[in-house]
Amino acid sequence: MVGIQLAPVDRSNPPEQGVTPASPEVLAVLERSCFDCHSNQTRWPWYAYVAPVSWSIAHDVEEGRKELNFQEWSRASARKRARVARK
């Protein structure tokens, strides 16, 4: 268990790319409920630093950002916006 703690895990937050187009009320809900996996403002919980759980959390955040990143919404293509909106 001690040895696997040395495996590197990327927990970086890329620079913010834009503003999420939402009202202040909706933005507050998104920040509280969604931004940890779907933005560049991830707040990593303490257990995100303990392997093997850290590997799963980092992977989930990477996939969440790839699928929908609220801070890059304004740069997304119309096709991607339509696809995400249908879900």
Residue pairs with C-beta under 8 A, 6 or more apart in sequence:
4 51
4 52
5 50
5 51
7 51
7 55
9 48
9 51
9 54
9 55
9 58
10 58
10 62
11 42
11 44
11 48
11 49
11 54
11 58
13 40
13 41
13 42
14 40
15 40
16 40
16 41
16 71
17 40
17 69
17 71
17 72
17 75
18 71
18 72
18 73
18 74
18 75
19 71
19 74
20 27
20 30
20 39
20 70
20 71
20 73
21 73
21 74
22 30
30 70
31 39
31 41
34 70
35 41
35 42
35 70
36 42
36 43
36 61
37 60
37 61
37 64
37 65
38 64
38 65
38 67
38 68
38 69
38 70
39 65
39 69
39 70
39 71
40 65
40 69
40 71
40 72
41 71
42 61
44 57
45 57
47 53
47 54
47 57
48 54
48 57
48 58
67 84
68 84
73 81
76 84
